[in-house]
Amino acid sequence: MRVQVKLFASYREIVGVRQLAWTLKDGETLGALVDAVVDAYPRLRGHRDTMFLAVNRAYAQPDVALRDGDEVALLPPVSGGLE
């Protein structure tokens, strides 16, 4: 199956593209996908534990099973605002 992986902010800068097309075995989980992306782009390794994950525009946990055509977003934590 194929999924689209969208990268935001610092993750986009690290990888060098806004989006990746990724091929997985049927039934793979979101966590397995993230592990594969981090393995392919080792500079993401230090960010693995703080990533926010979304599937089809809804936040998701790593144990979610992915389906062909899903859109996955890898989002860094955001801070800031009013003091």
mmCIF file of the N, C-alpha and C atoms, coordinates in Angstrom:
data_MODEL
# 
_entry.id   MODEL 
# 
loop_
_atom_site.group_PDB 
_atom_site.id 
_atom_site.type_symbol 
_atom_site.label_atom_id 
_atom_site.label_alt_id 
_atom_site.label_comp_id 
_atom_site.label_asym_id 
_atom_site.label_entity_id 
_atom_site.label_seq_id 
_atom_site.pdbx_PDB_ins_code 
_atom_site.Cartn_x 
_atom_site.Cartn_y 
_atom_site.Cartn_z 
_atom_site.occupancy 
_atom_site.B_iso_or_equiv 
_atom_site.pdbx_formal_charge 
_atom_site.auth_seq_id 
_atom_site.auth_comp_id 
_atom_site.auth_asym_id 
_atom_site.auth_atom_id 
_atom_site.pdbx_PDB_model_num 
ATOM 1   N N  . MET A 1 1  ? 0.848  -1.180 0.000  1.00 0.00 ? 1  MET A N  1 
ATOM 2   C CA . MET A 1 1  ? 0.000  0.000  0.000  1.00 0.00 ? 1  MET A CA 1 
ATOM 3   C C  . MET A 1 1  ? 0.889  1.238  0.000  1.00 0.00 ? 1  MET A C  1 
ATOM 4   N N  . ARG A 1 2  ? 0.322  2.338  -0.450 1.00 0.00 ? 2  ARG A N  1 
ATOM 5   C CA . ARG A 1 2  ? 1.066  3.599  -0.480 1.00 0.00 ? 2  ARG A CA 1 
ATOM 6   C C  . ARG A 1 2  ? 0.335  4.638  0.362  1.00 0.00 ? 2  ARG A C  1 
ATOM 7   N N  . VAL A 1 3  ? 1.123  5.415  1.098  1.00 0.00 ? 3  VAL A N  1 
ATOM 8   C CA . VAL A 1 3  ? 0.591  6.527  1.872  1.00 0.00 ? 3  VAL A CA 1 
ATOM 9   C C  . VAL A 1 3  ? 1.412  7.770  1.544  1.00 0.00 ? 3  VAL A C  1 
ATOM 10  N N  . GLN A 1 4  ? 0.819  8.914  1.805  1.00 0.00 ? 4  GLN A N  1 
ATOM 11  C CA . GLN A 1 4  ? 1.523  10.185 1.660  1.00 0.00 ? 4  GLN A CA 1 
ATOM 12  C C  . GLN A 1 4  ? 1.939  10.644 3.047  1.00 0.00 ? 4  GLN A C  1 
ATOM 13  N N  . VAL A 1 5  ? 3.184  11.053 3.190  1.00 0.00 ? 5  VAL A N  1 
ATOM 14  C CA . VAL A 1 5  ? 3.704  11.536 4.466  1.00 0.00 ? 5  VAL A CA 1 
ATOM 15  C C  . VAL A 1 5  ? 4.002  13.020 4.303  1.00 0.00 ? 5  VAL A C  1 
ATOM 16  N N  . LYS A 1 6  ? 3.264  13.847 5.023  1.00 0.00 ? 6  LYS A N  1 
ATOM 17  C CA . LYS A 1 6  ? 3.480  15.291 4.976  1.00 0.00 ? 6  LYS A CA 1 
ATOM 18  C C  . LYS A 1 6  ? 4.371  15.692 6.144  1.00 0.00 ? 6  LYS A C  1 
ATOM 19  N N  . LEU A 1 7  ? 5.326  16.549 5.853  1.00 0.00 ? 7  LEU A N  1 
ATOM 20  C CA . LEU A 1 7  ? 6.304  16.995 6.844  1.00 0.00 ? 7  LEU A CA 1 
ATOM 21  C C  . LEU A 1 7  ? 6.130  18.489 7.074  1.00 0.00 ? 7  LEU A C  1 
ATOM 22  N N  . PHE A 1 8  ? 6.230  18.901 8.322  1.00 0.00 ? 8  PHE A N  1 
ATOM 23  C CA . PHE A 1 8  ? 6.009  20.296 8.663  1.00 0.00 ? 8  PHE A CA 1 
ATOM 24  C C  . PHE A 1 8  ? 7.197  20.873 9.426  1.00 0.00 ? 8  PHE A C  1 
ATOM 25  N N  . ALA A 1 9  ? 7.377  22.182 9.251  1.00 0.00 ? 9  ALA A N  1 
ATOM 26  C CA . ALA A 1 9  ? 8.352  22.986 9.988  1.00 0.00 ? 9  ALA A CA 1 
ATOM 27  C C  . ALA A 1 9  ? 9.751  22.370 9.948  1.00 0.00 ? 9  ALA A C  1 
ATOM 28  N N  . SER A 1 10 ? 10.334 22.121 11.115 1.00 0.00 ? 10 SER A N  1 
ATOM 29  C CA . SER A 1 10 ? 11.716 21.631 11.168 1.00 0.00 ? 10 SER A CA 1 
ATOM 30  C C  . SER A 1 10 ? 11.875 20.266 10.507 1.00 0.00 ? 10 SER A C  1 
ATOM 31  N N  . TYR A 1 11 ? 10.850 19.434 10.520 1.00 0.00 ? 11 TYR A N  1 
ATOM 32  C CA . TYR A 1 11 ? 10.948 18.118 9.868  1.00 0.00 ? 11 TYR A CA 1 
ATOM 33  C C  . TYR A 1 11 ? 11.086 18.289 8.352  1.00 0.00 ? 11 TYR A C  1 
ATOM 34  N N  . ARG A 1 12 ? 10.379 19.246 7.815  1.00 0.00 ? 12 ARG A N  1 
ATOM 35  C CA . ARG A 1 12 ? 10.484 19.546 6.383  1.00 0.00 ? 12 ARG A CA 1 
ATOM 36  C C  . ARG A 1 12 ? 11.899 20.014 6.053  1.00 0.00 ? 12 ARG A C  1 
ATOM 37  N N  . GLU A 1 13 ? 12.469 20.849 6.918  1.00 0.00 ? 13 GLU A N  1 
ATOM 38  C CA . GLU A 1 13 ? 13.833 21.334 6.699  1.00 0.00 ? 13 GLU A CA 1 
ATOM 39  C C  . GLU A 1 13 ? 14.844 20.196 6.770  1.00 0.00 ? 13 GLU A C  1 
ATOM 40  N N  . ILE A 1 14 ? 14.670 19.291 7.702  1.00 0.00 ? 14 ILE A N  1 
ATOM 41  C CA . ILE A 1 14 ? 15.594 18.166 7.859  1.00 0.00 ? 14 ILE A CA 1 
ATOM 42  C C  . ILE A 1 14 ? 15.547 17.250 6.644  1.00 0.00 ? 14 ILE A C  1 
ATOM 43  N N  . VAL A 1 15 ? 14.362 16.899 6.200  1.00 0.00 ? 15 VAL A N  1 
ATOM 44  C CA . VAL A 1 15 ? 14.203 15.949 5.096  1.00 0.00 ? 15 VAL A CA 1 
ATOM 45  C C  . VAL A 1 15 ? 14.432 16.622 3.742  1.00 0.00 ? 15 VAL A C  1 
ATOM 46  N N  . GLY A 1 16 ? 14.062 17.894 3.635  1.00 0.00 ? 16 GLY A N  1 
ATOM 47  C CA . GLY A 1 16 ? 14.292 18.632 2.402  1.00 0.00 ? 16 GLY A CA 1 
ATOM 48  C C  . GLY A 1 16 ? 13.135 18.635 1.423  1.00 0.00 ? 16 GLY A C  1 
ATOM 49  N N  . VAL A 1 17 ? 12.008 18.052 1.810  1.00 0.00 ? 17 VAL A N  1 
ATOM 50  C CA . VAL A 1 17 ? 10.804 18.056 0.969  1.00 0.00 ? 17 VAL A CA 1 
ATOM 51  C C  . VAL A 1 17 ? 9.574  18.228 1.854  1.00 0.00 ? 17 VAL A C  1 
ATOM 52  N N  . ARG A 1 18 ? 8.474  18.636 1.233  1.00 0.00 ? 18 ARG A N  1 
ATOM 53  C CA . ARG A 1 18 ? 7.214  18.820 1.964  1.00 0.00 ? 18 ARG A CA 1 
ATOM 54  C C  . ARG A 1 18 ? 6.454  17.518 2.153  1.00 0.00 ? 18 ARG A C  1 
ATOM 55  N N  . GLN A 1 19 ? 6.667  16.585 1.236  1.00 0.00 ? 19 GLN A N  1 
ATOM 56  C CA . GLN A 1 19 ? 5.855  15.370 1.238  1.00 0.00 ? 19 GLN A CA 1 
ATOM 57  C C  . GLN A 1 19 ? 6.646  14.204 0.668  1.00 0.00 ? 19 GLN A C  1 
ATOM 58  N N  . LEU A 1 20 ? 6.400  13.023 1.224  1.00 0.00 ? 20 LEU A N  1 
ATOM 59  C CA . LEU A 1 20 ? 7.006  11.783 0.744  1.00 0.00 ? 20 LEU A CA 1 
ATOM 60  C C  . LEU A 1 20 ? 5.900  10.811 0.366  1.00 0.00 ? 20 LEU A C  1 
ATOM 61  N N  . ALA A 1 21 ? 6.098  10.049 -0.687 1.00 0.00 ? 21 ALA A N  1 
ATOM 62  C CA . ALA A 1 21 ? 5.229  8.915  -1.002 1.00 0.00 ? 21 ALA A CA 1 
ATOM 63  C C  . ALA A 1 21 ? 5.923  7.689  -0.425 1.00 0.00 ? 21 ALA A C  1 
ATOM 64  N N  . TRP A 1 22 ? 5.215  6.908  0.390  1.00 0.00 ? 22 TRP A N  1 
ATOM 65  C CA . TRP A 1 22 ? 5.844  5.794  1.101  1.00 0.00 ? 22 TRP A CA 1 
ATOM 66  C C  . TRP A 1 22 ? 5.065  4.514  0.844  1.00 0.00 ? 22 TRP A C  1 
ATOM 67  N N  . THR A 1 23 ? 5.790  3.447  0.561  1.00 0.00 ? 23 THR A N  1 
ATOM 68  C CA . THR A 1 23 ? 5.173  2.144  0.336  1.00 0.00 ? 23 THR A CA 1 
ATOM 69  C C  . THR A 1 23 ? 5.365  1.279  1.571  1.00 0.00 ? 23 THR A C  1 
ATOM 70  N N  . LEU A 1 24 ? 4.270  0.660  2.030  1.00 0.00 ? 24 LEU A N  1 
ATOM 71  C CA . LEU A 1 24 ? 4.272  -0.187 3.226  1.00 0.00 ? 24 LEU A CA 1 
ATOM 72  C C  . LEU A 1 24 ? 3.565  -1.498 2.926  1.00 0.00 ? 24 LEU A C  1 
ATOM 73  N N  . LYS A 1 25 ? 3.777  -2.476 3.792  1.00 0.00 ? 25 LYS A N  1 
ATOM 74  C CA . LYS A 1 25 ? 3.001  -3.715 3.724  1.00 0.00 ? 25 LYS A CA 1 
ATOM 75  C C  . LYS A 1 25 ? 1.586  -3.424 4.227  1.00 0.00 ? 25 LYS A C  1 
ATOM 76  N N  . ASP A 1 26 ? 0.608  -4.129 3.689  1.00 0.00 ? 26 ASP A N  1 
ATOM 77  C CA . ASP A 1 26 ? -0.767 -3.965 4.160  1.00 0.00 ? 26 ASP A CA 1 
ATOM 78  C C  . ASP A 1 26 ? -0.836 -4.207 5.664  1.00 0.00 ? 26 ASP A C  1 
ATOM 79  N N  . GLY A 1 27 ? -1.599 -3.362 6.359  1.00 0.00 ? 27 GLY A N  1 
ATOM 80  C CA . GLY A 1 27 ? -1.803 -3.527 7.788  1.00 0.00 ? 27 GLY A CA 1 
ATOM 81  C C  . GLY A 1 27 ? -0.728 -2.928 8.673  1.00 0.00 ? 27 GLY A C  1 
ATOM 82  N N  . GLU A 1 28 ? 0.298  -2.297 8.082  1.00 0.00 ? 28 GLU A N  1 
ATOM 83  C CA . GLU A 1 28 ? 1.348  -1.677 8.903  1.00 0.00 ? 28 GLU A CA 1 
ATOM 84  C C  . GLU A 1 28 ? 0.739  -0.571 9.761  1.00 0.00 ? 28 GLU A C  1 
ATOM 85  N N  . THR A 1 29 ? 1.371  -0.319 10.886 1.00 0.00 ? 29 THR A N  1 
ATOM 86  C CA . THR A 1 29 ? 0.887  0.711  11.797 1.00 0.00 ? 29 THR A CA 1 
ATOM 87  C C  . THR A 1 29 ? 1.571  2.048  11.528 1.00 0.00 ? 29 THR A C  1 
ATOM 88  N N  . LEU A 1 30 ? 0.971  3.072  12.074 1.00 0.00 ? 30 LEU A N  1 
ATOM 89  C CA . LEU A 1 30 ? 1.546  4.404  12.004 1.00 0.00 ? 30 LEU A CA 1 
ATOM 90  C C  . LEU A 1 30 ? 2.934  4.411  12.635 1.00 0.00 ? 30 LEU A C  1 
ATOM 91  N N  . GLY A 1 31 ? 3.089  3.735  13.762 1.00 0.00 ? 31 GLY A N  1 
ATOM 92  C CA . GLY A 1 31 ? 4.389  3.675  14.428 1.00 0.00 ? 31 GLY A CA 1 
ATOM 93  C C  . GLY A 1 31 ? 5.455  3.030  13.562 1.00 0.00 ? 31 GLY A C  1 
ATOM 94  N N  . ALA A 1 32 ? 5.095  1.975  12.835 1.00 0.00 ? 32 ALA A N  1 
ATOM 95  C CA . ALA A 1 32 ? 6.051  1.316  11.936 1.00 0.00 ? 32 ALA A CA 1 
ATOM 96  C C  . ALA A 1 32 ? 6.457  2.257  10.810 1.00 0.00 ? 32 ALA A C  1 
ATOM 97  N N  . LEU A 1 33 ? 5.504  3.022  10.299 1.00 0.00 ? 33 LEU A N  1 
ATOM 98  C CA . LEU A 1 33 ? 5.820  4.002  9.265  1.00 0.00 ? 33 LEU A CA 1 
ATOM 99  C C  . LEU A 1 33 ? 6.794  5.046  9.798  1.00 0.00 ? 33 LEU A C  1 
ATOM 100 N N  . VAL A 1 34 ? 6.509  5.586  10.971 1.00 0.00 ? 34 VAL A N  1 
ATOM 101 C CA . VAL A 1 34 ? 7.381  6.612  11.545 1.00 0.00 ? 34 VAL A CA 1 
ATOM 102 C C  . VAL A 1 34 ? 8.779  6.043  11.769 1.00 0.00 ? 34 VAL A C  1 
ATOM 103 N N  . ASP A 1 35 ? 8.871  4.825  12.272 1.00 0.00 ? 35 ASP A N  1 
ATOM 104 C CA . ASP A 1 35 ? 10.182 4.198  12.456 1.00 0.00 ? 35 ASP A CA 1 
ATOM 105 C C  . ASP A 1 35 ? 10.928 4.094  11.131 1.00 0.00 ? 35 ASP A C  1 
ATOM 106 N N  . ALA A 1 36 ? 10.232 3.727  10.060 1.00 0.00 ? 36 ALA A N  1 
ATOM 107 C CA . ALA A 1 36 ? 10.866 3.598  8.746  1.00 0.00 ? 36 ALA A CA 1 
ATOM 108 C C  . ALA A 1 36 ? 11.345 4.952  8.225  1.00 0.00 ? 36 ALA A C  1 
ATOM 109 N N  . VAL A 1 37 ? 10.537 5.986  8.420  1.00 0.00 ? 37 VAL A N  1 
ATOM 110 C CA . VAL A 1 37 ? 10.934 7.326  7.977  1.00 0.00 ? 37 VAL A CA 1 
ATOM 111 C C  . VAL A 1 37 ? 12.153 7.798  8.765  1.00 0.00 ? 37 VAL A C  1 
ATOM 112 N N  . VAL A 1 38 ? 12.145 7.581  10.066 1.00 0.00 ? 38 VAL A N  1 
ATOM 113 C CA . VAL A 1 38 ? 13.281 7.980  10.901 1.00 0.00 ? 38 VAL A CA 1 
ATOM 114 C C  . VAL A 1 38 ? 14.536 7.197  10.513 1.00 0.00 ? 38 VAL A C  1 
ATOM 115 N N  . ASP A 1 39 ? 14.391 5.921  10.197 1.00 0.00 ? 39 ASP A N  1 
ATOM 116 C CA . ASP A 1 39 ? 15.543 5.136  9.740  1.00 0.00 ? 39 ASP A CA 1 
ATOM 117 C C  . ASP A 1 39 ? 16.102 5.688  8.429  1.00 0.00 ? 39 ASP A C  1 
ATOM 118 N N  . ALA A 1 40 ? 15.217 6.130  7.546  1.00 0.00 ? 40 ALA A N  1 
ATOM 119 C CA . ALA A 1 40 ? 15.652 6.664  6.253  1.00 0.00 ? 40 ALA A CA 1 
ATOM 120 C C  . ALA A 1 40 ? 16.256 8.063  6.370  1.00 0.00 ? 40 ALA A C  1 
ATOM 121 N N  . TYR A 1 41 ? 15.837 8.803  7.383  1.00 0.00 ? 41 TYR A N  1 
ATOM 122 C CA . TYR A 1 41 ? 16.316 10.170 7.611  1.00 0.00 ? 41 TYR A CA 1 
ATOM 123 C C  . TYR A 1 41 ? 16.804 10.272 9.054  1.00 0.00 ? 41 TYR A C  1 
ATOM 124 N N  . PRO A 1 42 ? 18.018 9.792  9.329  1.00 0.00 ? 42 PRO A N  1 
ATOM 125 C CA . PRO A 1 42 ? 18.516 9.690  10.707 1.00 0.00 ? 42 PRO A CA 1 
ATOM 126 C C  . PRO A 1 42 ? 18.531 11.002 11.489 1.00 0.00 ? 42 PRO A C  1 
ATOM 127 N N  . ARG A 1 43 ? 18.555 12.136 10.805 1.00 0.00 ? 43 ARG A N  1 
ATOM 128 C CA . ARG A 1 43 ? 18.539 13.408 11.537 1.00 0.00 ? 43 ARG A CA 1 
ATOM 129 C C  . ARG A 1 43 ? 17.202 13.636 12.248 1.00 0.00 ? 43 ARG A C  1 
ATOM 130 N N  . LEU A 1 44 ? 16.196 12.853 11.914 1.00 0.00 ? 44 LEU A N  1 
ATOM 131 C CA . LEU A 1 44 ? 14.907 12.931 12.617 1.00 0.00 ? 44 LEU A CA 1 
ATOM 132 C C  . LEU A 1 44 ? 14.915 12.146 13.924 1.00 0.00 ? 44 LEU A C  1 
ATOM 133 N N  . ARG A 1 45 ? 15.910 11.305 14.108 1.00 0.00 ? 45 ARG A N  1 
ATOM 134 C CA . ARG A 1 45 ? 15.930 10.382 15.252 1.00 0.00 ? 45 ARG A CA 1 
ATOM 135 C C  . ARG A 1 45 ? 15.729 11.101 16.588 1.00 0.00 ? 45 ARG A C  1 
ATOM 136 N N  . GLY A 1 46 ? 16.379 12.225 16.787 1.00 0.00 ? 46 GLY A N  1 
ATOM 137 C CA . GLY A 1 46 ? 16.250 12.955 18.047 1.00 0.00 ? 46 GLY A CA 1 
ATOM 138 C C  . GLY A 1 46 ? 14.874 13.568 18.267 1.00 0.00 ? 46 GLY A C  1 
ATOM 139 N N  . HIS A 1 47 ? 14.057 13.572 17.238 1.00 0.00 ? 47 HIS A N  1 
ATOM 140 C CA . HIS A 1 47 ? 12.712 14.155 17.321 1.00 0.00 ? 47 HIS A CA 1 
ATOM 141 C C  . HIS A 1 47 ? 11.626 13.098 17.478 1.00 0.00 ? 47 HIS A C  1 
ATOM 142 N N  . ARG A 1 48 ? 11.984 11.845 17.353 1.00 0.00 ? 48 ARG A N  1 
ATOM 143 C CA . ARG A 1 48 ? 11.007 10.741 17.306 1.00 0.00 ? 48 ARG A CA 1 
ATOM 144 C C  . ARG A 1 48 ? 10.016 10.763 18.469 1.00 0.00 ? 48 ARG A C  1 
ATOM 145 N N  . ASP A 1 49 ? 10.512 10.978 19.670 1.00 0.00 ? 49 ASP A N  1 
ATOM 146 C CA . ASP A 1 49 ? 9.651  10.881 20.856 1.00 0.00 ? 49 ASP A CA 1 
ATOM 147 C C  . ASP A 1 49 ? 8.760  12.100 21.077 1.00 0.00 ? 49 ASP A C  1 
ATOM 148 N N  . THR A 1 50 ? 8.991  13.179 20.332 1.00 0.00 ? 50 THR A N  1 
ATOM 149 C CA . THR A 1 50 ? 8.178  14.383 20.531 1.00 0.00 ? 50 THR A CA 1 
ATOM 150 C C  . THR A 1 50 ? 7.280  14.697 19.341 1.00 0.00 ? 50 THR A C  1 
ATOM 151 N N  . MET A 1 51 ? 7.271  13.821 18.335 1.00 0.00 ? 51 MET A N  1 
ATOM 152 C CA . MET A 1 51 ? 6.433  14.054 17.156 1.00 0.00 ? 51 MET A CA 1 
ATOM 153 C C  . MET A 1 51 ? 4.953  13.921 17.492 1.00 0.00 ? 51 MET A C  1 
ATOM 154 N N  . PHE A 1 52 ? 4.166  14.818 16.927 1.00 0.00 ? 52 PHE A N  1 
ATOM 155 C CA . PHE A 1 52 ? 2.720  14.644 16.920 1.00 0.00 ? 52 PHE A CA 1 
ATOM 156 C C  . PHE A 1 52 ? 2.386  13.972 15.598 1.00 0.00 ? 52 PHE A C  1 
ATOM 157 N N  . LEU A 1 53 ? 1.480  13.019 15.640 1.00 0.00 ? 53 LEU A N  1 
ATOM 158 C CA . LEU A 1 53 ? 1.144  12.222 14.465 1.00 0.00 ? 53 LEU A CA 1 
ATOM 159 C C  . LEU A 1 53 ? -0.324 12.405 14.121 1.00 0.00 ? 53 LEU A C  1 
ATOM 160 N N  . ALA A 1 54 ? -0.601 12.485 12.835 1.00 0.00 ? 54 ALA A N  1 
ATOM 161 C CA . ALA A 1 54 ? -1.991 12.586 12.385 1.00 0.00 ? 54 ALA A CA 1 
ATOM 162 C C  . ALA A 1 54 ? -2.186 11.702 11.157 1.00 0.00 ? 54 ALA A C  1 
ATOM 163 N N  . VAL A 1 55 ? -3.382 11.141 11.051 1.00 0.00 ? 55 VAL A N  1 
ATOM 164 C CA . VAL A 1 55 ? -3.774 10.360 9.878  1.00 0.00 ? 55 VAL A CA 1 
ATOM 165 C C  . VAL A 1 55 ? -5.070 10.965 9.350  1.00 0.00 ? 55 VAL A C  1 
ATOM 166 N N  . ASN A 1 56 ? -5.040 11.363 8.103  1.00 0.00 ? 56 ASN A N  1 
ATOM 167 C CA . ASN A 1 56 ? -6.217 11.967 7.464  1.00 0.00 ? 56 ASN A CA 1 
ATOM 168 C C  . ASN A 1 56 ? -6.765 13.136 8.275  1.00 0.00 ? 56 ASN A C  1 
ATOM 169 N N  . ARG A 1 57 ? -5.846 13.982 8.723  1.00 0.00 ? 57 ARG A N  1 
ATOM 170 C CA . ARG A 1 57 ? -6.129 15.238 9.430  1.00 0.00 ? 57 ARG A CA 1 
ATOM 171 C C  . ARG A 1 57 ? -6.697 15.074 10.833 1.00 0.00 ? 57 ARG A C  1 
ATOM 172 N N  . ALA A 1 58 ? -6.513 13.917 11.436 1.00 0.00 ? 58 ALA A N  1 
ATOM 173 C CA . ALA A 1 58 ? -6.931 13.693 12.826 1.00 0.00 ? 58 ALA A CA 1 
ATOM 174 C C  . ALA A 1 58 ? -5.740 13.124 13.591 1.00 0.00 ? 58 ALA A C  1 
ATOM 175 N N  . TYR A 1 59 ? -5.478 13.665 14.777 1.00 0.00 ? 59 TYR A N  1 
ATOM 176 C CA . TYR A 1 59 ? -4.376 13.137 15.579 1.00 0.00 ? 59 TYR A CA 1 
ATOM 177 C C  . TYR A 1 59 ? -4.577 11.645 15.797 1.00 0.00 ? 59 TYR A C  1 
ATOM 178 N N  . ALA A 1 60 ? -3.466 10.912 15.812 1.00 0.00 ? 60 ALA A N  1 
ATOM 179 C CA . ALA A 1 60 ? -3.543 9.453  15.906 1.00 0.00 ? 60 ALA A CA 1 
ATOM 180 C C  . ALA A 1 60 ? -2.402 8.918  16.753 1.00 0.00 ? 60 ALA A C  1 
ATOM 181 N N  . GLN A 1 61 ? -2.622 7.747  17.315 1.00 0.00 ? 61 GLN A N  1 
ATOM 182 C CA . GLN A 1 61 ? -1.620 7.049  18.117 1.00 0.00 ? 61 GLN A CA 1 
ATOM 183 C C  . GLN A 1 61 ? -0.813 6.111  17.214 1.00 0.00 ? 61 GLN A C  1 
ATOM 184 N N  . PRO A 1 62 ? 0.402  5.763  17.636 1.00 0.00 ? 62 PRO A N  1 
ATOM 185 C CA . PRO A 1 62 ? 1.266  4.913  16.808 1.00 0.00 ? 62 PRO A CA 1 
ATOM 186 C C  . PRO A 1 62 ? 0.695  3.541  16.473 1.00 0.00 ? 62 PRO A C  1 
ATOM 187 N N  . ASP A 1 63 ? -0.253 3.042  17.268 1.00 0.00 ? 63 ASP A N  1 
ATOM 188 C CA . ASP A 1 63 ? -0.782 1.697  17.013 1.00 0.00 ? 63 ASP A CA 1 
ATOM 189 C C  . ASP A 1 63 ? -1.910 1.663  15.975 1.00 0.00 ? 63 ASP A C  1 
ATOM 190 N N  . VAL A 1 64 ? -2.252 2.804  15.397 1.00 0.00 ? 64 VAL A N  1 
ATOM 191 C CA . VAL A 1 64 ? -3.298 2.865  14.372 1.00 0.00 ? 64 VAL A CA 1 
ATOM 192 C C  . VAL A 1 64 ? -2.821 2.154  13.108 1.00 0.00 ? 64 VAL A C  1 
ATOM 193 N N  . ALA A 1 65 ? -3.660 1.272  12.571 1.00 0.00 ? 65 ALA A N  1 
ATOM 194 C CA . ALA A 1 65 ? -3.344 0.591  11.311 1.00 0.00 ? 65 ALA A CA 1 
ATOM 195 C C  . ALA A 1 65 ? -3.609 1.547  10.150 1.00 0.00 ? 65 ALA A C  1 
ATOM 196 N N  . LEU A 1 66 ? -2.673 1.610  9.238  1.00 0.00 ? 66 LEU A N  1 
ATOM 197 C CA . LEU A 1 66 ? -2.814 2.477  8.071  1.00 0.00 ? 66 LEU A CA 1 
ATOM 198 C C  . LEU A 1 66 ? -3.496 1.740  6.928  1.00 0.00 ? 66 LEU A C  1 
ATOM 199 N N  . ARG A 1 67 ? -4.096 2.523  6.028  1.00 0.00 ? 67 ARG A N  1 
ATOM 200 C CA . ARG A 1 67 ? -4.751 1.968  4.839  1.00 0.00 ? 67 ARG A CA 1 
ATOM 201 C C  . ARG A 1 67 ? -4.190 2.648  3.595  1.00 0.00 ? 67 ARG A C  1 
ATOM 202 N N  . ASP A 1 68 ? -4.307 1.964  2.485  1.00 0.00 ? 68 ASP A N  1 
ATOM 203 C CA . ASP A 1 68 ? -3.833 2.509  1.222  1.00 0.00 ? 68 ASP A CA 1 
ATOM 204 C C  . ASP A 1 68 ? -4.455 3.882  0.977  1.00 0.00 ? 68 ASP A C  1 
ATOM 205 N N  . GLY A 1 69 ? -3.618 4.850  0.619  1.00 0.00 ? 69 GLY A N  1 
ATOM 206 C CA . GLY A 1 69 ? -4.098 6.188  0.314  1.00 0.00 ? 69 GLY A CA 1 
ATOM 207 C C  . GLY A 1 69 ? -4.169 7.132  1.494  1.00 0.00 ? 69 GLY A C  1 
ATOM 208 N N  . ASP A 1 70 ? -3.873 6.649  2.708  1.00 0.00 ? 70 ASP A N  1 
ATOM 209 C CA . ASP A 1 70 ? -3.911 7.529  3.877  1.00 0.00 ? 70 ASP A CA 1 
ATOM 210 C C  . ASP A 1 70 ? -2.918 8.677  3.721  1.00 0.00 ? 70 ASP A C  1 
ATOM 211 N N  . GLU A 1 71 ? -3.261 9.788  4.362  1.00 0.00 ? 71 GLU A N  1 
ATOM 212 C CA . GLU A 1 71 ? -2.381 10.947 4.431  1.00 0.00 ? 71 GLU A CA 1 
ATOM 213 C C  . GLU A 1 71 ? -1.901 11.060 5.878  1.00 0.00 ? 71 GLU A C  1 
ATOM 214 N N  . VAL A 1 72 ? -0.604 10.928 6.063  1.00 0.00 ? 72 VAL A N  1 
ATOM 215 C CA . VAL A 1 72 ? 0.001  10.972 7.394  1.00 0.00 ? 72 VAL A CA 1 
ATOM 216 C C  . VAL A 1 72 ? 0.739  12.295 7.534  1.00 0.00 ? 72 VAL A C  1 
ATOM 217 N N  . ALA A 1 73 ? 0.603  12.933 8.682  1.00 0.00 ? 73 ALA A N  1 
ATOM 218 C CA . ALA A 1 73 ? 1.334  14.169 8.957  1.00 0.00 ? 73 ALA A CA 1 
ATOM 219 C C  . ALA A 1 73 ? 2.250  13.952 10.152 1.00 0.00 ? 73 ALA A C  1 
ATOM 220 N N  . LEU A 1 74 ? 3.491  14.402 10.002 1.00 0.00 ? 74 LEU A N  1 
ATOM 221 C CA . LEU A 1 74 ? 4.457  14.409 11.098 1.00 0.00 ? 74 LEU A CA 1 
ATOM 222 C C  . LEU A 1 74 ? 4.639  15.858 11.510 1.00 0.00 ? 74 LEU A C  1 
ATOM 223 N N  . LEU A 1 75 ? 4.237  16.152 12.747 1.00 0.00 ? 75 LEU A N  1 
ATOM 224 C CA . LEU A 1 75 ? 4.202  17.529 13.224 1.00 0.00 ? 75 LEU A CA 1 
ATOM 225 C C  . LEU A 1 75 ? 5.110  17.705 14.434 1.00 0.00 ? 75 LEU A C  1 
ATOM 226 N N  . PRO A 1 76 ? 5.961  18.724 14.416 1.00 0.00 ? 76 PRO A N  1 
ATOM 227 C CA . PRO A 1 76 ? 6.783  18.989 15.591 1.00 0.00 ? 76 PRO A CA 1 
ATOM 228 C C  . PRO A 1 76 ? 5.953  19.687 16.665 1.00 0.00 ? 76 PRO A C  1 
ATOM 229 N N  . PRO A 1 77 ? 6.404  19.604 17.913 1.00 0.00 ? 77 PRO A N  1 
ATOM 230 C CA . PRO A 1 77 ? 5.704  20.349 18.964 1.00 0.00 ? 77 PRO A CA 1 
ATOM 231 C C  . PRO A 1 77 ? 5.839  21.846 18.700 1.00 0.00 ? 77 PRO A C  1 
ATOM 232 N N  . VAL A 1 78 ? 4.825  22.591 19.091 1.00 0.00 ? 78 VAL A N  1 
ATOM 233 C CA . VAL A 1 78 ? 4.820  24.034 18.886 1.00 0.00 ? 78 VAL A CA 1 
ATOM 234 C C  . VAL A 1 78 ? 4.744  24.698 20.246 1.00 0.00 ? 78 VAL A C  1 
ATOM 235 N N  . SER A 1 79 ? 5.528  25.745 20.413 1.00 0.00 ? 79 SER A N  1 
ATOM 236 C CA . SER A 1 79 ? 5.463  26.490 21.672 1.00 0.00 ? 79 SER A CA 1 
ATOM 237 C C  . SER A 1 79 ? 5.387  27.970 21.344 1.00 0.00 ? 79 SER A C  1 
ATOM 238 N N  . GLY A 1 80 ? 5.067  28.723 22.344 1.00 0.00 ? 80 GLY A N  1 
ATOM 239 C CA . GLY A 1 80 ? 4.996  30.162 22.149 1.00 0.00 ? 80 GLY A CA 1 
ATOM 240 C C  . GLY A 1 80 ? 3.621  30.671 22.511 1.00 0.00 ? 80 GLY A C  1 
ATOM 241 N N  . GLY A 1 81 ? 3.407  31.922 22.218 1.00 0.00 ? 81 GLY A N  1 
ATOM 242 C CA . GLY A 1 81 ? 2.123  32.523 22.516 1.00 0.00 ? 81 GLY A CA 1 
ATOM 243 C C  . GLY A 1 81 ? 2.291  33.720 23.423 1.00 0.00 ? 81 GLY A C  1 
ATOM 244 N N  . LEU A 1 82 ? 1.231  34.066 24.087 1.00 0.00 ? 82 LEU A N  1 
ATOM 245 C CA . LEU A 1 82 ? 1.248  35.225 24.973 1.00 0.00 ? 82 LEU A CA 1 
ATOM 246 C C  . LEU A 1 82 ? 2.018  34.927 26.236 1.00 0.00 ? 82 LEU A C  1 
ATOM 247 N N  . GLU A 1 83 ? 2.676  35.945 26.722 1.00 0.00 ? 83 GLU A N  1 
ATOM 248 C CA . GLU A 1 83 ? 3.421  35.785 27.981 1.00 0.00 ? 83 GLU A CA 1 
ATOM 249 C C  . GLU A 1 83 ? 2.592  36.253 29.143 1.00 0.00 ? 83 GLU A C  1 
# 
